[in-house]
Amino acid sequence: MDGNGIILSIKNLVKAFPKDDTEMIAVSGFALDVKDGEFICLLGPSGCGKTTVLRIIAGLQSATSGELTLKGKPITGPGSDRGMVFQEFGLFPWRSVKKNVEFGLEVQGVDETKKNEISKRFIDLVGLSGFERSHPNQLSGGMKQRVGIARALASNPEILLMDEPFGALDAQTRNLMQKELLRIWQETKKTVIFVTHSVDEAVFLADRIVVMTGRPGKIKEIYTVTLPRPRDRGHPDFINLRKKILDELEQQRQGT
């Protein structure tokens, strides 16, 4: 981490995918510095490269060009210093809640006593005490996503990467999970990079909202959200910021 508290630095990121005899540029010239403990939302139209950026940070895809560093070290592949939470939950159906949370710890070779201690801490943190022995098919969508968050946090990553984690949930559960995520974030003080299509969700959650252009995805605007937490969705400042960002996205859609 540098002297300015920057934990993640992305410089001139470009990602191209082969397409027929040519290539499709998905992301172009993406540059962002993220501070330790910051909550960042990536927002933009479908196909703008939000998830691609997230997967490159996770090390699940490689950049075509550009430079990504985490605490000053180049990102060259997956690592336990980054935890990923997916929209589709990604839980192992044959494993209990406890065993799902412990999966990354098993890969790391953590001993049984420590595994029990860590899994209990994060199962408690996400509000699933009493469900340790339950399996994913016995859980609601919101509960499954809590397991995913606990599993990602159990490996003690530097950054939590979240790819539309609440996109499959109903509106009421989604709002509840947003509040729960903020509670967990404030308790763990983790850096979060969160991909969403929802302007309302971004304004409710983020310290900064990074609005991307349509493909090839570039940063169009960065909004710093100074509204105090917990945020009131009915407050005039909340409504005004949401409208400003919606207008920005609509102008993009119309090509103005």
N, C-alpha and C positions, 0 to 999 in steps of 0.2 A: 504494500500500500504506500502511495506517495504522501508527501507532506500535506497535501490538500484533502486527504481522506478518500482519495479515489481508489476503489477496490477493483473495478473493471473498466478497462479502456478499450474502445473499439475504434479503429482508424481505417477509413476508406474501405469498408467491407464491400466486396463484390461477390455475388454468387450467380453463376451461369449453369444452366442445365442443357444437356444436348437435346436437340429437337430436329428430327429429320437430318438434313445435311448441314444444319447450322446450329445455333444455340439460342436459348431463351434466357435473357437476363432477368433474374427474379429480384435481385437486390443490387443497388448501385450506389457507391459513395456513402454508405451508411457510417456515421461517426457519432459516438456517444461516450461520455465519461459518466460512470455511476459511482456515487459515494457510498461508503460503508453504512449499512443500516437504512438505506433509502428504499422507498417503495415506488417503483417505476411501472407505469402501464404503457404497453405498446398498442396503439389504436390505429385503425385504418380500414379501407375497403377490403372485401374478400379478394384474395389473391395478391395482396400487396407485399407479401414476404415476411409478415410478422412472425409466423411460426418458423419460417426458414432461419431468421435471425436467432430465434430462441434455440433452435436445434444446433446451430453452429456454436453458440455459446456453450451449450451442453456437451459439445464434442461429438454429437451424433451425425453431423454432416461436416464436411470440410469447406472452408472458404475457397473460392476461386482465386481471390487475391485480397490483400488487406492484412491488418494486424490486430489480433485480439490478445490481451494480456489480463490475467487475474492475479492481483497482488504482485504485479511486475513480471510474472512468468507467462510465457506464451501458452495459449490453449492449443493443444495438438491432438486431443482426443477426450473421451469421457474420463471423469475422475470423481472421487468421493467429495471433492471440494465444491461440487455442484449437485443439487438435488432437483429432480424433475417430477412434476405432478401433471398428469395428462387428463384430458377431458373424459376419456373413456375408462377412467379409473385404473386399469392395468393391474388389477389384483390377481393373485393366483387363486383360483376357485377351490383348490384342494387344500389350501392352507388356512388356518384360523386367523383371526385378527392379529393375535400375538405373533404368530409365525410369519404373517405378511410384513408386519412392522420390523421384524428381526432379520428379514432377508438380506439386506445390505450388510448388516453386522456379521452374519454368517459368512458372506463372501470375504469380509475383511479378517475373518478368523478370530473374532472377539470371543472370549471365554464365556461359559454359560452364566456365571454369576453376574458378570457385567452386562451381558445381553438382557437378562431378566430385569436388571436395574434400569437400563436405558429404555427398554420397551415399556415398562410400567410408567416411567416418567412421561413419555410422549403419548401413551394411550390415555393417561389421566389428563394431560394437557389438552387433547382434542375432545375430551368429554365422552370417552368410550369405556370408562371403567365399568366392569360388569359384563362386557361383551368380548373379553379376551378370547374365549373359546368358540365364539360364533364364526361362521363361515360367510363369505360374501353373499351367497344366495339367501341368507337370513337377514340382510341389512338393507335399509333404504338407500336411495341414491346419495343423500347427504351424508349418511354414515359411511358409505363406501369412500366418499371423497375425504372424509376425516382420516380414514385408514391410510389413504394415499399420502396425505399431508404428514401424518405421523411417521410413515415409512421414510419419506424424503428427509424429514428432520432428524431421524434417529442416527443417521450417519454423520451428523454435525457438519453439514456443508457450509461453505462461506456464503453461497448464494442459493436461494430457492427460485427455481424456474417453473412458471405455471402457465400451461397452454390452455386457455379457456376452460379452467377447471370446473366452473359452475354452469357451463353452457347447456348441459343436458338436464339441468334441474328445473323444477317448476319455479315460478316467480317468488312465491313465499319462501321456499327453501333456499333459493338463491340469495335473497336478501339476508336471511338468517346466517348463511354461510359466509357472506361478506363481513358481517359483524364479527363472527367467530374468527375469521382469518385475521382481521385487524387485532383482535385480542391476542391471538397466538403470535403475531408479528411483534406486537409491543412487548410481550413477555420474552421472546427469544432474541429480539433485536437483530434478526437476520435481514440481509439485503434481499429484496424480492423484485423479480422482473416478471410481469404478469401480462399475458396476451389476452385481449378481449375485443369483441365487436361492439360492446355496449358502452356508449358515452356515459350513461348514468352510472354504471359500475365503475368506470375509470375515475369519474369526478368524486365518487364516494370513497374510493380506496387510495388514490395515488398522492404522492408528494409531487411527482411530475408526470405529465401525460405527453408521450411522444407520438405525434400524429404523423403517419406515413402517407405518401402519395400512392396512387395506383401503380401497377407494375410498369417499369422496374421500381421497386420500393426504395424511396429516399425519405429522409426526414423533411417534412413540410413545415412543421411548427412544433415547438415544445412549450407546453403550458405548465407553469408552476402553480400548484394549488395551495393557497395560503389559508383556506377555510379551516377553522379549528375542528378537531375531532372530539366527540362523535359528530358527524356531519348530518345536518338536517336537509333532507331532499326537498323540502318545501320552502327553504330559506331563499329569499330573492337572489343572494349572491350565488348560491348553488344553481338555481334555475338560469341565471344570466350566463354563467360559465358553460353550462351544458348547452345552452342555445348558441353561444359563440362557436363552440366546437362543432356542433351539428351544422351550423351555417358554413363552416370551413369545409366540412366533408361534402356538403351539398354543392358547394362551388366547384370542388374537385370533380364531382360526378358530372356536372354540367360542362366541365372543361373551361371554366372562367377563371 
